[in-house]
Amino acid sequence: MKTRLIQNYNFGRGARWLGVALLVVVLSAVAGCGGGGPAAQAGPTTAAGAGGPTPTDDAAVPYLGEAVATVAPAATVVVATAAPTEPPTPAATATADGGVVVVPAVEPAIDPAATPVPFDVAGQPPYEASECSDRYPCNDDVDGWEARVQVPEGFAASYFARVDGQPNVLTFGPDGLLYVGTMAGEIFTIDENGAPALYVDGFIAPAGLAFQPGTERLYVSSRVVDVNEGGEAKVAVVEDGVVTDLITGLPCCYTAMHSANGIAFGPDGYGYVAVGGRADHGEILSGPRAGEQDELDPREASILRFSPDGATVEPYARGFRNSYDIAWDGDGALFAADNMPDFGPPEEFNRVEPGGEHGYPWFDCDVCFQPPADVAIVPPLHTFVAHSAPTGVAAYLDDEFPGFYNSLFVTLWSAFPEAQRVVWFGPGGEATATFATGFAAPIDLTVGPDGALYVADWATGIIFRIAYGG
């Protein structure tokens, strides 16, 4: 197995190197031998403060870097939550001219008296050496990984599938197939037997996938110009295997995670896409005015609302430094995780307020900027340990997990024991606890038509299926 040094993408700040060193140790040790395929590739090696990625010969994909060492959070215990509230929000179908018609969704059969069984925080399992790694099972070691991932009693985690190229985002299609986008720019479908097949390629680090309800149109967010300063992102539509650019010229990129990210269709039938900020805390990155406050692009650090035909694109809420994913719950509320600045404040989980300002570029540090007097910052609903890198967000709108209807799940991606997990939130996002641990770098998750939770591990390429067995 070939091991390569992993460095941060383009932080340019010495405070980040402690985290980089630990990230090197963890992700470079990820399994890679055996029939499961080659080791999950690390990202390109880049000199600190460089203007953009400088890939090594064996690195063809960018590196997501948002992690430094932190103190582990205190353990918590989940308390049973209130009974489910409303059925899912209406779905939508497309009109010929690209508009939408909202139609009632099928009401699920939910037990109104059900509450989730209280469960203790699942501890991170100890690292164990294998023939491929000093910490993890080999990528193709099904039994090893299924034994490593820890879930609450009554649930089971199984090794569902594996794809090369670092799975980055996933969603289910109307055909029942799982669609997986990779950092290498490919989108695969995976059937019920876990067999992957290439669907379409040619993207640059796709970070958002969503089907317009009632259609077979797959919306994809990705980069167009892959540089850290002055980059560009887009939203495209894939239909019948044909890719059509829908929204171009979106601000990008700062680091690999700051781009056009998660996509979700709302109860109004419109699409919503999270777009990261172009800097750490709103500063000018280079030139004679480097470090001064930059003028914001009206579409950066925001969640944009767009019509399915792309004719309308407008900010829905602002102030998200880098919201990697978004999800609508069954009550019509939008939730977003957010990665905070390099100096290390806690990461955020937000209930998105339409028209609200959620913080960026105004933070509390020696070189940060203060908000104008007439700006009220919407506080986060919850915070995570600093640099834990919250990524995927999914609302659970099924009844296969007893009492979990309208819950939310979030992946914490960074390569540290206090991350590398799936976090659960009760309805409304109030109660919270760890739901699953033992991953290498969980990046995204989605709910399948079978009611199971599917989790993509960026470092190993494995897709895990978490199901309830009683």
C-alpha positions as CSV (number, residue, x, y, z in Angstrom):
1,M,0.0,0.0,0.0
2,K,1.3,3.4,-0.9
3,T,0.9,6.1,1.7
4,R,1.2,9.8,0.9
5,L,1.4,12.9,3.0
6,I,-1.8,14.8,3.4
7,Q,-1.6,18.6,3.9
8,N,-4.2,21.2,4.2
9,Y,-5.6,22.5,0.9
10,N,-5.0,26.2,1.3
11,F,-5.4,27.4,4.9
12,G,-2.3,29.7,5.0
13,R,-2.5,29.9,8.8
14,G,0.0,28.2,11.2
15,A,-2.7,27.4,13.7
16,R,-4.1,24.7,11.4
17,W,-1.0,22.5,11.2
18,L,-1.7,20.6,14.4
19,G,-4.9,19.4,12.9
20,V,-3.2,18.7,9.6
21,A,-0.7,16.4,11.3
22,L,-3.4,14.4,13.0
23,L,-5.4,14.2,9.8
24,V,-2.3,12.8,8.1
25,V,-2.0,10.1,10.7
26,V,-5.6,9.1,10.5
27,L,-6.5,9.3,6.9
28,S,-3.2,8.0,5.5
29,A,-3.8,4.9,7.6
30,V,-7.2,4.2,6.0
31,A,-7.4,0.7,4.6
32,G,-6.6,-0.1,1.0
33,C,-5.6,-3.7,0.4
34,G,-7.5,-6.7,-0.8
35,G,-10.3,-7.1,-3.3
36,G,-12.2,-4.0,-2.1
37,G,-10.1,-1.9,-4.4
38,P,-7.2,0.5,-3.9
39,A,-6.9,2.7,-0.8
40,A,-9.1,5.8,-0.8
41,Q,-7.0,8.5,-2.3
42,A,-5.9,11.5,-0.2
43,G,-6.0,14.9,-1.7
44,P,-3.3,16.8,-3.4
45,T,-0.3,18.0,-1.5
46,T,-0.3,21.8,-1.3
47,A,2.2,24.2,0.2
48,A,0.8,26.4,3.0
49,G,-0.6,29.6,1.7
50,A,-0.4,28.5,-1.9
51,G,-2.8,30.0,-4.4
52,G,-4.4,26.7,-5.4
53,P,-4.0,22.9,-5.5
54,T,-0.8,21.4,-6.7
55,P,-1.7,17.7,-7.1
56,T,0.9,15.0,-6.8
57,D,1.2,12.5,-9.7
58,D,-1.2,10.0,-8.0
59,A,-3.8,12.4,-6.8
60,A,-6.5,13.4,-9.2
61,V,-9.1,14.7,-6.7
62,P,-9.2,17.7,-4.4
63,Y,-8.8,17.4,-0.6
64,L,-11.5,18.5,1.8
65,G,-9.7,20.0,4.8
66,E,-11.4,21.6,7.7
67,A,-10.0,19.9,10.8
68,V,-7.7,20.5,13.8
69,A,-7.4,18.7,17.1
70,T,-10.1,19.6,19.7
71,V,-11.2,18.5,23.1
72,A,-13.7,15.6,23.1
73,P,-17.3,16.6,24.1
74,A,-18.9,15.5,27.3
75,A,-21.1,12.4,27.0
76,T,-24.9,12.9,26.8
77,V,-27.9,10.6,26.9
78,V,-30.9,10.8,24.6
79,V,-34.2,11.4,26.3
80,A,-37.4,10.1,24.6
81,T,-38.9,12.9,22.4
82,A,-42.4,14.0,21.8
83,A,-44.6,12.2,19.4
84,P,-44.3,13.0,15.7
85,T,-46.1,16.1,14.5
86,E,-47.2,16.6,10.9
87,P,-46.8,14.5,7.8
88,P,-44.1,15.4,5.2
89,T,-44.4,18.6,3.3
90,P,-46.0,18.5,-0.1
91,A,-44.0,17.3,-3.1
92,A,-44.0,19.1,-6.4
93,T,-44.2,18.2,-10.1
94,A,-42.7,20.2,-13.0
95,T,-44.6,22.2,-15.6
96,A,-43.5,22.4,-19.2
97,D,-42.1,25.8,-18.8
98,G,-39.9,24.9,-15.8
99,G,-42.3,26.1,-13.1
100,V,-43.8,23.9,-10.4
101,V,-47.1,22.6,-9.2
102,V,-47.3,21.6,-5.6
103,V,-49.3,18.4,-4.9
104,P,-50.2,16.7,-1.6
105,A,-47.7,14.1,-0.5
106,V,-48.8,10.6,0.6
107,E,-49.2,10.6,4.3
108,P,-47.0,8.0,6.0
109,A,-48.4,5.5,8.5
110,I,-46.8,6.9,11.6
111,D,-47.6,5.7,15.1
112,P,-48.5,8.9,16.9
113,A,-47.5,7.5,20.3
114,A,-44.1,6.3,19.3
115,T,-41.0,7.8,20.8
116,P,-37.4,6.7,20.2
117,V,-36.0,4.3,22.8
118,P,-33.5,6.2,24.9
119,F,-29.9,5.3,24.0
120,D,-26.5,6.1,25.5
121,V,-23.9,7.8,23.5
122,A,-22.0,5.3,21.3
123,G,-18.4,5.6,22.1
124,Q,-15.8,5.7,19.4
125,P,-14.3,2.2,19.1
126,P,-10.6,1.8,19.6
127,Y,-8.4,1.7,16.5
128,E,-7.2,-1.8,15.6
129,A,-4.5,-2.7,13.2
130,S,-5.1,-4.9,10.1
131,E,-2.9,-6.1,7.3
132,C,-3.8,-2.8,5.4
133,S,-3.7,-0.3,8.2
134,D,-2.6,0.3,11.8
135,R,-6.1,1.7,12.6
136,Y,-8.8,0.4,10.3
137,P,-10.0,-2.8,8.6
138,C,-9.1,-3.3,4.9
139,N,-11.6,-1.6,2.6
140,D,-13.0,-5.0,1.5
141,D,-13.2,-6.4,5.0
142,V,-17.0,-6.6,5.3
143,D,-17.0,-8.3,8.7
144,G,-14.4,-6.0,10.1
145,W,-16.2,-2.8,9.2
146,E,-19.6,-4.1,10.3
147,A,-18.1,-5.0,13.7
148,R,-16.4,-1.6,13.9
149,V,-19.4,0.7,13.3
150,Q,-21.4,1.2,16.5
151,V,-25.1,1.9,16.5
152,P,-27.9,1.9,19.2
153,E,-29.4,-1.4,20.4
154,G,-32.0,-2.6,17.9
155,F,-30.2,-1.2,14.9
156,A,-27.6,-2.8,12.7
157,A,-25.0,-1.3,10.4
158,S,-24.1,-3.3,7.3
159,Y,-21.6,-2.9,4.5
160,F,-23.8,-2.0,1.5
161,A,-21.5,-1.0,-1.3
162,R,-18.1,0.6,-2.2
163,V,-17.1,3.0,-4.9
164,D,-13.7,4.5,-5.8
165,G,-13.0,8.2,-6.2
166,Q,-14.1,9.2,-2.7
167,P,-17.9,9.4,-2.4
168,N,-18.9,12.9,-1.5
169,V,-22.7,13.1,-1.8
170,L,-25.6,10.7,-2.2
171,T,-29.3,10.6,-2.8
172,F,-32.0,8.1,-3.9
173,G,-33.6,8.5,-7.3
174,P,-37.2,7.9,-8.3
175,D,-36.0,4.6,-9.8
176,G,-35.1,3.3,-6.3
177,L,-31.3,3.5,-7.1
178,L,-28.8,5.2,-4.9
179,Y,-26.9,8.0,-6.7
180,V,-23.4,8.7,-5.5
181,G,-21.2,11.6,-6.5
182,T,-17.4,11.3,-6.0
183,M,-14.6,13.8,-5.7
184,A,-13.2,12.4,-8.9
185,G,-16.2,13.9,-10.7
186,E,-18.2,10.7,-11.4
187,I,-21.8,9.9,-10.4
188,F,-22.6,6.3,-9.9
189,T,-25.8,4.4,-9.4
190,I,-26.0,1.6,-6.9
191,D,-28.6,-1.1,-7.1
192,E,-30.3,-3.0,-4.3
193,N,-27.5,-5.6,-4.4
194,G,-24.8,-2.9,-3.8
195,A,-23.5,-3.1,-7.4
196,P,-22.2,0.3,-8.7
197,A,-22.5,1.4,-12.3
198,L,-21.3,4.7,-13.8
199,Y,-24.2,7.0,-14.6
200,V,-22.4,10.2,-15.8
201,D,-19.0,11.8,-15.3
202,G,-17.1,15.0,-16.2
203,F,-17.9,17.0,-13.0
204,I,-15.4,18.7,-10.7
205,A,-16.0,17.7,-7.1
206,P,-19.8,17.4,-7.1
207,A,-21.1,18.3,-3.7
208,G,-24.9,18.4,-4.1
209,L,-27.4,15.9,-5.6
210,A,-31.2,16.2,-5.6
211,F,-34.0,15.0,-7.8
212,Q,-36.8,17.4,-8.5
213,P,-39.8,15.7,-6.9
214,G,-42.1,14.1,-9.5
215,T,-39.4,14.1,-12.2
216,E,-36.3,12.2,-13.3
217,R,-34.2,15.5,-13.3
218,L,-31.1,15.2,-11.2
219,Y,-29.7,18.5,-10.0
220,V,-26.0,18.6,-9.4
221,S,-23.8,21.3,-7.8
222,S,-20.1,21.3,-8.6
223,R,-17.1,23.4,-9.4
224,V,-16.4,24.9,-12.8
225,V,-13.0,26.7,-12.2
226,D,-11.1,24.7,-9.6
227,V,-9.0,27.3,-7.9
228,N,-9.2,28.6,-4.3
229,E,-9.4,32.3,-5.1
230,G,-11.6,33.5,-8.0
231,G,-13.1,30.1,-8.6
232,E,-16.5,29.4,-10.0
233,A,-19.3,26.9,-9.2
234,K,-22.5,25.9,-10.9
235,V,-25.8,23.9,-10.7
236,A,-26.5,21.6,-13.6
237,V,-29.3,19.2,-14.5
238,V,-28.9,15.7,-15.7
239,E,-31.8,14.2,-17.6
240,D,-31.6,11.1,-19.8
241,G,-27.8,11.1,-19.4
242,V,-27.5,14.6,-20.8
243,V,-25.9,17.4,-18.6
244,T,-27.2,20.9,-19.0
245,D,-25.8,23.8,-17.1
246,L,-28.6,25.6,-15.2
247,I,-27.0,28.2,-12.9
248,T,-23.4,29.3,-13.6
249,G,-21.0,31.9,-12.2
250,L,-21.6,31.1,-8.6
251,P,-18.9,32.4,-6.2
252,C,-16.3,29.8,-5.2
253,C,-14.0,28.5,-3.5
254,Y,-11.5,29.3,-0.7
255,T,-10.9,25.6,0.1
256,A,-12.3,22.5,-1.4
257,M,-15.4,22.5,0.8
258,H,-16.3,26.1,-0.1
259,S,-18.3,25.8,-3.3
260,A,-21.9,25.3,-4.4
261,N,-22.8,22.5,-1.9
262,G,-26.0,20.7,-0.8
263,I,-29.2,20.9,-2.8
264,A,-32.7,20.3,-1.5
265,F,-36.2,20.9,-3.0
266,G,-38.5,22.7,-0.7
267,P,-42.2,22.4,0.0
268,D,-42.8,25.3,-2.4
269,G,-41.4,23.2,-5.3
270,Y,-38.3,25.4,-5.6
271,G,-34.7,24.3,-5.4
272,Y,-32.4,25.4,-2.6
273,V,-28.6,25.3,-2.8
274,A,-26.0,26.2,-0.1
275,V,-23.1,28.3,-1.4
276,G,-19.9,28.8,0.7
277,G,-18.0,32.0,1.4
278,R,-15.0,33.0,-0.7
279,A,-12.8,33.5,2.4
280,D,-12.3,32.4,6.0
281,H,-14.1,35.4,7.6
282,G,-14.9,37.7,4.7
283,E,-11.4,39.1,4.2
284,I,-9.6,40.0,1.0
285,L,-7.2,37.1,0.4
286,S,-4.4,38.7,-1.6
287,G,-2.9,42.0,-2.9
288,P,-2.1,45.2,-1.1
289,R,-5.4,45.1,0.8
290,A,-5.1,41.6,2.0
291,G,-6.8,41.0,5.4
292,E,-9.2,43.9,5.0
293,Q,-12.9,43.2,4.8
294,D,-14.0,42.3,1.3
295,E,-17.2,43.3,-0.4
296,L,-19.6,40.3,-0.3
297,D,-20.9,38.8,-3.5
298,P,-24.7,38.8,-2.9
299,R,-24.8,35.0,-3.6
300,E,-21.8,33.8,-1.5
301,A,-22.1,32.5,2.1
302,S,-25.8,32.0,1.5
303,I,-28.6,29.6,0.8
304,L,-30.1,30.4,-2.7
305,R,-33.6,29.7,-3.8
306,F,-34.0,28.9,-7.5
307,S,-36.8,27.9,-9.9
308,P,-36.4,24.5,-11.5
309,D,-35.7,26.2,-14.8
310,G,-33.0,28.4,-13.3
311,A,-34.8,31.6,-14.4
312,T,-35.2,32.8,-10.8
313,V,-32.1,32.7,-8.4
314,E,-32.3,34.7,-5.2
315,P,-30.9,34.6,-1.7
316,Y,-33.1,32.8,0.8
317,A,-30.9,33.3,3.9
318,R,-27.4,34.6,4.4
319,G,-24.4,34.3,6.7
320,F,-23.3,30.7,6.2
321,R,-19.5,30.5,6.0
322,N,-19.7,27.0,4.5
323,S,-22.9,25.1,4.8
324,Y,-22.1,21.8,3.3
325,D,-25.6,20.4,3.3
326,I,-29.3,21.3,3.9
327,A,-32.5,19.4,4.6
328,W,-36.2,20.2,5.0
329,D,-38.0,18.5,7.8
330,G,-41.7,17.4,7.8
331,D,-42.9,20.7,9.2
332,G,-41.4,22.7,6.4
333,A,-38.4,24.0,8.3
334,L,-35.0,24.1,6.6
335,F,-31.9,23.0,8.6
336,A,-28.2,23.6,7.7
337,A,-24.9,22.6,9.2
338,D,-22.1,25.2,9.0
339,N,-18.3,25.0,9.2
340,M,-16.8,27.8,11.2
341,P,-13.6,29.9,10.7
342,D,-10.0,28.7,11.0
343,F,-9.5,30.3,14.5
344,G,-11.7,27.6,16.0
345,P,-15.1,28.6,17.2
346,P,-17.7,25.8,17.6
347,E,-19.2,24.5,14.4
348,E,-23.0,25.2,14.0
349,F,-26.3,23.5,13.3
350,N,-28.9,26.0,12.2
351,R,-32.6,26.3,11.7
352,V,-32.6,28.5,8.7
353,E,-34.5,31.7,9.1
354,P,-35.8,33.1,5.7
355,G,-34.1,36.4,5.1
356,G,-32.0,36.0,8.2
357,E,-28.3,36.8,8.7
358,H,-26.6,33.8,10.3
359,G,-23.2,35.1,11.1
360,Y,-20.7,35.3,8.2
361,P,-18.6,37.4,7.8
362,W,-19.0,38.7,11.3
363,F,-17.1,36.6,14.0
364,D,-15.4,37.3,17.3
365,C,-11.7,37.2,16.8
366,D,-8.7,39.6,16.7
367,V,-8.8,40.0,12.9
368,C,-12.6,39.5,12.4
369,F,-15.2,42.1,11.5
370,Q,-18.1,43.4,13.5
371,P,-21.7,43.4,12.1
372,P,-23.3,46.8,11.3
373,A,-25.6,48.1,14.1
374,D,-28.7,47.3,12.1
375,V,-27.8,43.6,11.6
376,A,-29.2,41.0,14.0
377,I,-27.4,37.7,13.9
378,V,-29.6,34.6,14.1
379,P,-28.0,32.3,16.7
380,P,-27.3,28.6,15.9
381,L,-29.8,26.0,17.2
382,H,-26.9,23.9,18.4
383,T,-23.1,23.8,18.2
384,F,-20.6,21.0,17.6
385,V,-17.0,20.7,18.8
386,A,-14.7,23.1,16.9
387,H,-13.4,21.7,13.6
388,S,-15.5,18.6,13.7
389,A,-16.6,19.5,10.2
390,P,-20.4,18.9,10.0
391,T,-21.2,17.8,6.4
392,G,-24.3,15.7,5.5
393,V,-27.7,16.6,6.8
394,A,-30.8,14.4,6.4
395,A,-34.4,14.6,7.7
396,Y,-35.9,11.2,8.7
397,L,-39.5,11.2,7.2
398,D,-40.2,7.5,7.4
399,D,-41.6,5.2,10.0
400,E,-39.1,2.3,9.9
401,F,-37.1,3.7,12.8
402,P,-39.8,3.6,15.6
403,G,-40.3,7.1,17.0
404,F,-37.7,8.8,14.8
405,Y,-40.1,10.5,12.4
406,N,-39.0,14.1,11.7
407,S,-35.6,13.6,13.4
408,L,-32.5,14.9,11.7
409,F,-29.1,13.2,11.2
410,V,-25.8,15.0,10.7
411,T,-22.4,13.5,9.8
412,L,-19.2,14.9,11.4
413,W,-16.5,14.4,8.9
414,S,-13.1,15.3,10.4
415,A,-10.6,12.7,11.3
416,F,-10.7,13.0,15.1
417,P,-12.3,10.7,17.7
418,E,-14.8,13.3,18.7
419,A,-16.0,13.5,15.1
420,Q,-16.1,10.5,12.7
421,R,-19.7,10.0,13.7
422,V,-23.4,10.4,12.9
423,V,-25.3,12.8,15.3
424,W,-29.0,12.5,15.9
425,F,-31.4,15.5,16.5
426,G,-35.0,15.1,17.7
427,P,-37.9,16.8,15.9
428,G,-37.2,20.5,15.7
429,G,-33.5,19.9,16.3
430,E,-33.6,20.4,20.0
431,A,-32.5,17.1,21.7
432,T,-29.3,15.6,20.4
433,A,-26.9,12.7,20.9
434,T,-24.4,10.6,19.0
435,F,-26.2,7.9,16.9
436,A,-23.3,6.0,15.2
437,T,-19.5,5.9,15.4
438,G,-16.6,3.9,14.0
439,F,-16.4,5.5,10.5
440,A,-13.2,6.8,9.0
441,A,-14.6,10.0,7.5
442,P,-18.4,10.0,7.1
443,I,-19.3,12.7,4.6
444,D,-23.0,12.4,3.7
445,L,-26.1,10.4,4.4
446,T,-29.6,9.9,3.1
447,V,-32.8,7.9,3.8
448,G,-33.6,5.1,1.4
449,P,-37.0,4.0,0.2
450,D,-36.6,1.1,2.6
451,G,-36.5,3.5,5.5
452,A,-32.8,2.7,6.2
453,L,-30.1,5.3,6.7
454,Y,-27.3,5.2,4.2
455,V,-23.9,6.8,5.1
456,A,-21.1,7.5,2.7
457,D,-17.5,7.2,4.1
458,W,-15.3,9.6,2.1
459,A,-12.0,8.0,3.1
460,T,-12.8,4.3,2.4
461,G,-15.4,4.6,-0.3
462,I,-17.8,2.4,1.7
463,I,-21.5,3.0,1.8
464,F,-23.0,1.8,5.1
465,R,-26.7,0.9,5.6
466,I,-28.1,1.4,9.1
467,A,-31.5,-0.4,9.6
468,Y,-33.7,-1.1,12.5
469,G,-34.3,-4.7,13.4
470,G,-36.3,-4.5,16.6
